[in-house]
Amino acid sequence: MWQLEIPAINLIAPIAQGTSQEVMYEYIGHFEDTAFWKGNIGLAAHNRRLSNKLF
């Protein structure tokens, strides 16, 4: 599993495959048609805080 870390705002958020509502409710979604390890990686998330379960 991947995670996105942004120390300036004290954020550590897990990344999961897919961009469905179910995935993005708890994770940052990875667009499956974009790179996985090298190159441009496409991520998607809602513009609200992640579920309180993660903090």
ABEGO torsion letter per residue (X at the ends): XBBBBBAAAGBBBBBBBEABAAAAAABBBBBAABBAABEBBBBBBBABBBBAAAX
